[in-house]
Amino acid sequence: MKLKKYLQFPQCSLNEFLALPKKETLLFDFLTQGEEADRTKLTNEIYCQIFPWFDKQTMAGDTLITYRIPIKQFYGKYYRYLERKKQLEILQTIEKFTPHGKQQIFEFEMVDKKGQPYMQLCNNYHLGNFGILPKHNGINPKRAVGPYFDYFDSFIKVLDDFYNQSMIADDQLKKAIFQQKDYFEVFGSFRNFISANYLQTFIDDSYNQKLVAKNLSGCSSFEEYVAVATKIIGQRGKQLWAALQRAK
């Protein structure tokens, strides 16, 4: 299926979304609302409900856990360049661990600059996988390059260093965070940042005193990565759903 066809789903208002049963909100695929699923009209309205400081002029939505760059780390190539057999194995893995509705797609067809079709993988675009960050200085794209490769736990670890004042701005991501220090300092501490942004499900419960991020970047296989990721997203989705109910 081409993405354009998938985007023909009816647009959902915030009131309509909040009126859905809990299970449907957790399985709702925000990709149906726009190509940039984390920045659609609906997701922006949700941010306004659960993040009181959200400002569309200075902040933007972000998909926290992604598949495309980690796939290159696990398989040596981006999804679009892998043999079809390997692509189908990846799709099977994602479908196995991801609760989803009947109509949700996991890949879509695109066309390159030479007019050649190729398949692109969808990230997980459920409620629990969205957050907000400052728009300026490019934090989002800079956490996608080495040595972070879009592993959200790696980003959390850098923020922990920032808050305990041990971060050395020796790469582009750290420099971007430092340039946005006024934003991060508003939260006062790493613990407060995690709490205010509903990121508790990214934290390893086995550590009682210190907040330590779950080891997404240390997964030994893509299957393990997807299993850990979807559990985090599902649990966080329930947190955000509860926050939305309180904000009604």
C-alpha positions as CSV (number, residue, x, y, z in Angstrom):
1,M,0.0,0.0,0.0
2,K,1.2,3.5,-0.8
3,L,1.2,5.9,2.2
4,K,-1.0,8.4,0.4
5,K,-3.8,5.8,0.4
6,Y,-3.3,5.1,4.1
7,L,-3.5,8.8,4.8
8,Q,-7.1,8.8,3.5
9,F,-8.4,7.6,6.8
10,P,-10.9,10.1,8.4
11,Q,-9.2,12.7,10.5
12,C,-9.9,12.3,14.2
13,S,-10.6,15.2,16.5
14,L,-9.3,15.3,20.1
15,N,-12.8,14.9,21.5
16,E,-13.4,11.9,19.2
17,F,-10.1,10.4,20.3
18,L,-10.9,10.9,24.0
19,A,-14.3,9.3,23.5
20,L,-12.8,6.0,22.2
21,P,-12.6,3.0,24.5
22,K,-9.2,2.7,26.2
23,K,-8.1,-0.2,24.1
24,E,-8.8,1.6,20.9
25,T,-6.8,4.7,22.0
26,L,-3.8,2.5,22.8
27,L,-4.0,0.8,19.4
28,F,-4.7,4.0,17.5
29,D,-2.2,4.4,14.6
30,F,-1.4,8.1,14.4
31,L,0.1,7.5,11.0
32,T,-3.4,7.6,9.7
33,Q,-3.5,11.3,10.7
34,G,-0.5,12.5,8.7
35,E,2.9,11.5,7.3
36,E,4.6,13.1,10.3
37,A,2.6,11.1,12.9
38,D,4.3,12.7,15.8
39,R,3.3,16.2,14.6
40,T,-0.2,15.9,13.4
41,K,-3.1,18.2,14.5
42,L,-4.3,15.5,16.8
43,T,-0.9,14.8,18.4
44,N,-0.3,18.5,18.9
45,E,-3.6,18.8,20.7
46,I,-2.7,15.8,22.9
47,Y,0.6,17.4,23.8
48,C,-1.3,20.5,24.9
49,Q,-3.4,18.4,27.2
50,I,-0.6,16.5,28.9
51,F,2.4,18.8,28.6
52,P,1.2,22.2,29.9
53,W,4.4,23.9,28.7
54,F,4.1,22.8,25.1
55,D,4.5,25.6,22.6
56,K,4.2,24.7,18.9
57,Q,6.5,27.7,18.0
58,T,9.5,26.4,20.0
59,M,8.8,22.7,20.5
60,A,7.9,19.8,18.3
61,G,6.7,16.2,18.7
62,D,9.1,13.3,18.4
63,T,8.8,9.6,17.9
64,L,10.9,8.3,20.8
65,I,11.7,4.7,19.8
66,T,12.3,4.1,16.1
67,Y,13.2,1.0,14.0
68,R,14.9,2.3,10.8
69,I,18.4,3.3,12.1
70,P,18.6,0.4,14.6
71,I,17.8,-2.0,11.7
72,K,20.9,-0.7,10.0
73,Q,22.9,-1.4,13.1
74,F,21.5,-5.0,13.4
75,Y,21.4,-5.9,9.7
76,G,24.1,-3.7,8.1
77,K,21.6,-2.0,5.7
78,Y,18.6,0.2,5.9
79,Y,15.3,-1.6,5.5
80,R,14.7,-0.5,1.9
81,Y,18.0,-2.1,0.8
82,L,17.5,-5.5,2.5
83,E,16.4,-8.6,0.5
84,R,12.7,-9.1,0.6
85,K,13.0,-12.3,2.6
86,K,14.8,-10.4,5.3
87,Q,12.2,-7.6,5.2
88,L,9.4,-10.1,5.7
89,E,11.3,-11.6,8.7
90,I,11.5,-8.1,10.2
91,L,7.8,-7.4,9.6
92,Q,6.9,-10.7,11.2
93,T,8.9,-9.8,14.3
94,I,7.2,-6.4,14.6
95,E,3.7,-7.8,14.1
96,K,4.4,-10.6,16.6
97,F,5.2,-8.1,19.5
98,T,3.0,-5.1,18.5
99,P,-0.6,-5.1,19.6
100,H,-2.4,-3.6,16.6
101,G,-5.8,-3.2,14.8
102,K,-6.7,-5.1,11.7
103,Q,-6.1,-2.1,9.4
104,Q,-2.7,-1.0,10.7
105,I,0.1,-1.2,8.2
106,F,3.7,-2.0,9.0
107,E,5.3,-0.9,5.7
108,F,4.4,1.1,2.7
109,E,5.5,1.6,-0.9
110,M,7.6,4.6,-1.9
111,V,9.2,5.7,-5.1
112,D,12.8,6.9,-5.3
113,K,14.2,9.9,-7.4
114,K,14.6,7.5,-10.4
115,G,11.0,6.4,-10.3
116,Q,11.9,3.0,-8.8
117,P,9.5,1.6,-6.1
118,Y,10.8,0.4,-2.7
119,M,9.3,-0.6,0.6
120,Q,9.7,1.6,3.7
121,L,9.2,0.4,7.2
122,C,6.7,2.1,9.6
123,N,7.9,3.0,13.1
124,N,5.5,2.4,16.0
125,Y,3.1,5.3,16.0
126,H,1.0,4.5,19.1
127,L,0.2,7.0,21.8
128,G,3.0,5.8,24.2
129,N,5.8,6.5,21.7
130,F,5.4,10.3,21.4
131,G,7.1,13.1,23.3
132,I,8.2,16.7,22.9
133,L,11.5,18.4,22.7
134,P,12.8,21.9,21.8
135,K,12.6,22.5,18.0
136,H,15.7,24.7,17.6
137,N,19.3,23.5,17.4
138,G,18.2,20.1,16.1
139,I,18.2,17.8,19.1
140,N,16.0,15.2,17.3
141,P,18.1,14.6,14.2
142,K,21.4,14.8,16.3
143,R,20.3,12.0,18.5
144,A,19.8,9.9,15.4
145,V,23.5,9.8,14.4
146,G,26.4,8.0,15.9
147,P,27.2,7.2,18.6
148,Y,23.5,7.3,19.6
149,F,21.8,5.9,16.5
150,D,18.3,6.8,17.7
151,Y,18.4,4.6,20.8
152,F,16.3,6.6,23.3
153,D,18.2,5.1,26.2
154,S,21.4,6.7,24.9
155,F,19.7,10.1,24.8
156,I,18.4,9.6,28.4
157,K,21.9,8.8,29.6
158,V,23.2,12.0,28.1
159,L,20.4,14.0,29.8
160,D,21.3,12.3,33.1
161,D,24.9,13.6,32.7
162,F,23.5,17.0,31.9
163,Y,21.5,17.2,35.1
164,N,24.3,15.9,37.3
165,Q,26.7,18.4,35.6
166,S,29.1,15.8,34.2
167,M,28.2,16.2,30.6
168,I,31.0,17.4,28.3
169,A,29.7,19.1,25.2
170,D,32.0,17.1,22.9
171,D,29.6,16.1,20.1
172,Q,26.7,17.7,18.2
173,L,23.9,16.3,20.4
174,K,25.5,17.4,23.7
175,K,26.1,20.9,22.2
176,A,22.5,21.1,21.1
177,I,21.3,20.1,24.6
178,F,23.6,22.7,26.2
179,Q,22.3,25.3,23.8
180,Q,18.8,24.5,25.1
181,K,19.8,24.4,28.7
182,D,17.2,26.9,29.7
183,Y,14.5,24.5,28.6
184,F,15.9,21.5,30.5
185,E,16.8,23.5,33.6
186,V,13.2,24.4,34.1
187,F,12.6,20.8,35.2
188,G,15.2,21.2,37.9
189,S,16.5,17.6,38.0
190,F,16.7,14.5,35.9
191,R,14.1,12.8,38.1
192,N,11.7,15.7,37.5
193,F,12.3,15.6,33.8
194,I,11.5,11.9,33.6
195,S,8.4,12.3,35.7
196,A,7.0,15.4,33.9
197,N,7.5,13.8,30.5
198,Y,6.0,10.4,31.6
199,L,9.2,8.5,30.8
200,Q,9.2,6.2,33.8
201,T,8.7,3.2,31.7
202,F,12.1,3.8,30.1
203,I,13.7,3.4,33.5
204,D,14.9,0.1,34.9
205,D,12.9,-0.9,38.0
206,S,15.7,-3.0,39.4
207,Y,17.5,0.2,40.5
208,N,15.8,1.6,43.6
209,Q,17.8,4.8,44.2
210,K,19.4,5.8,40.9
211,L,17.4,6.3,37.7
212,V,18.9,4.0,35.0
213,A,17.6,3.8,31.5
214,K,16.5,0.4,30.2
215,N,19.2,-0.9,27.9
216,L,17.6,-0.6,24.4
217,S,20.9,0.0,22.8
218,G,22.4,-3.1,24.3
219,C,19.9,-5.6,22.9
220,S,21.5,-8.5,21.2
221,S,19.0,-8.9,18.4
222,F,16.3,-6.9,16.6
223,E,13.7,-9.2,18.1
224,E,14.8,-8.4,21.6
225,Y,14.9,-4.7,20.8
226,V,11.3,-4.8,19.4
227,A,10.1,-6.9,22.4
228,V,11.6,-4.4,24.9
229,A,10.4,-1.4,22.9
230,T,6.8,-2.4,22.5
231,K,6.5,-3.2,26.2
232,I,7.8,0.3,27.1
233,I,5.5,1.9,24.5
234,G,2.5,-0.1,25.7
235,Q,3.0,0.7,29.4
236,R,3.7,4.4,28.7
237,G,0.6,4.6,26.5
238,K,-1.5,3.6,29.5
239,Q,0.2,6.4,31.5
240,L,-0.6,9.0,28.9
241,W,-4.2,7.7,28.5
242,A,-4.7,8.2,32.3
243,A,-3.2,11.7,32.0
244,L,-5.6,12.5,29.2
245,Q,-8.5,11.3,31.3
246,R,-7.5,13.5,34.2
247,A,-7.1,16.5,31.8
248,K,-10.7,16.3,30.4
